[in-house]
Protein backbone atom coordinates (compact mmCIF):
# COMPACT_ATOMS: atom_id res chain seq x y z
CA UNK A 1 0.00 0.00 0.00
CA UNK A 2 2.86 2.35 0.84
CA UNK A 3 4.46 1.65 -2.55
CA UNK A 4 1.19 2.50 -4.38
CA UNK A 5 0.90 5.86 -2.61
CA UNK A 6 4.54 6.67 -3.40
CA UNK A 7 4.00 5.73 -7.08
CA UNK A 8 0.88 7.93 -7.30
CA UNK A 9 2.67 10.79 -5.56
CA UNK A 10 5.63 10.62 -7.98
CA UNK A 11 3.52 10.15 -11.12
CA UNK A 12 3.09 13.59 -12.74
CA UNK A 13 2.44 12.63 -16.36
CA UNK A 14 -1.31 13.33 -16.08
CA UNK A 15 -0.78 16.63 -14.29
CA UNK A 16 1.25 18.14 -17.13
CA UNK A 17 -1.29 17.10 -19.74
CA UNK A 18 -4.23 18.45 -17.72
CA UNK A 19 -2.40 21.73 -16.98
CA UNK A 20 -1.73 22.18 -20.68
CA UNK A 21 -5.36 21.42 -21.49
CA UNK A 22 -6.56 24.00 -18.98
CA UNK A 23 -4.22 26.61 -20.47
CA UNK A 24 -5.23 25.81 -24.04
CA UNK A 25 -8.93 25.76 -23.11
CA UNK A 26 -8.67 29.13 -21.34
CA UNK A 27 -6.92 30.76 -24.29
CA UNK A 28 -9.44 29.22 -26.71
CA UNK A 29 -12.44 30.46 -24.71
CA UNK A 30 -11.00 33.97 -24.51
CA UNK A 31 -10.38 33.94 -28.26
CA UNK A 32 -13.93 32.76 -28.96
CA UNK A 33 -15.41 35.47 -26.73
CA UNK A 34 -13.42 38.20 -28.48
CA UNK A 35 -14.26 36.74 -31.89
CA UNK A 36 -17.98 36.59 -31.14
CA UNK A 37 -17.91 40.17 -29.87
CA UNK A 38 -16.31 41.34 -33.11
CA UNK A 39 -18.74 39.24 -35.12
CA UNK A 40 -21.71 40.85 -33.35
CA UNK A 41 -20.29 44.31 -34.04
CA UNK A 42 -19.72 43.49 -37.71
CA UNK A 43 -23.24 42.07 -38.13
CA UNK A 44 -24.76 45.19 -36.54
CA UNK A 45 -22.71 47.40 -38.84
CA UNK A 46 -23.73 45.46 -41.95
CA UNK A 47 -27.41 45.53 -40.97
CA UNK A 48 -27.14 49.28 -40.44
CA UNK A 49 -25.65 49.61 -43.94
CA UNK A 50 -28.61 47.67 -45.37
CA UNK A 51 -31.06 49.85 -43.44
CA UNK A 52 -29.30 53.00 -44.67
CA UNK A 53 -29.50 51.69 -48.24
CA UNK A 54 -33.25 51.14 -47.89
CA UNK A 55 -33.64 54.60 -46.38
CA UNK A 56 -31.76 56.23 -49.25
CA UNK A 57 -34.18 54.97 -51.91
CA UNK A 58 -35.89 57.90 -53.56
CA UNK A 59 -39.57 57.04 -53.49
CA UNK A 60 -40.70 60.18 -55.28
CA UNK A 61 -43.02 59.48 -58.17
CA UNK A 62 -45.26 61.48 -60.46
CA UNK A 63 -47.27 60.99 -63.58
CA UNK A 64 -49.03 63.47 -65.79
CA UNK A 65 -52.71 63.65 -66.40
CA UNK A 66 -54.10 63.67 -69.90
CA UNK A 67 -56.93 65.64 -71.35
CA UNK A 68 -58.68 65.03 -74.61
CA UNK A 69 -61.95 65.85 -76.46
CA UNK A 70 -64.16 63.57 -74.38
CA UNK A 71 -62.40 63.11 -71.04
CA UNK A 72 -59.43 63.60 -68.85
CA UNK A 73 -57.26 61.80 -66.29
CA UNK A 74 -55.76 63.47 -63.28
CA UNK A 75 -52.05 63.20 -62.60
CA UNK A 76 -50.45 62.48 -59.26
CA UNK A 77 -47.33 63.49 -57.38
CA UNK A 78 -45.61 62.18 -54.25
CA UNK A 79 -42.46 63.76 -52.84
CA UNK A 80 -40.28 61.65 -50.51
CA UNK A 81 -39.15 63.68 -47.50
CA UNK A 82 -36.01 62.97 -45.46
CA UNK A 83 -36.70 60.69 -42.50
CA UNK A 84 -35.08 61.07 -39.11
CA UNK A 85 -33.00 57.86 -39.30
CA UNK A 86 -32.04 57.86 -42.99
CA UNK A 87 -28.40 58.78 -42.43
CA UNK A 88 -25.42 56.55 -41.63
CA UNK A 89 -24.14 55.76 -38.15
CA UNK A 90 -27.49 55.54 -36.40
CA UNK A 91 -26.32 52.66 -34.21
CA UNK A 92 -23.73 53.74 -31.68
CA UNK A 93 -22.19 51.79 -28.86
CA UNK A 94 -21.95 53.12 -25.35
CA UNK A 95 -20.51 51.95 -22.09
CA UNK A 96 -22.86 50.33 -19.62
CA UNK A 97 -23.86 52.55 -16.77
CA UNK A 98 -24.06 51.55 -13.15
CA UNK A 99 -27.60 51.14 -11.92
CA UNK A 100 -28.71 53.34 -9.07
CA UNK A 101 -30.39 51.60 -6.18
Protein Blocks (a to p, Z undefined) as FASTA:
>chain_A
ZZmmmmmmmpmklmmmmmmmmmmmmmmmmmmmmmmmmmmmmmmmmmmmmmmmmmmpcfbd
cddddddfkbccddddddddddfklpghkbccdddddddZZ
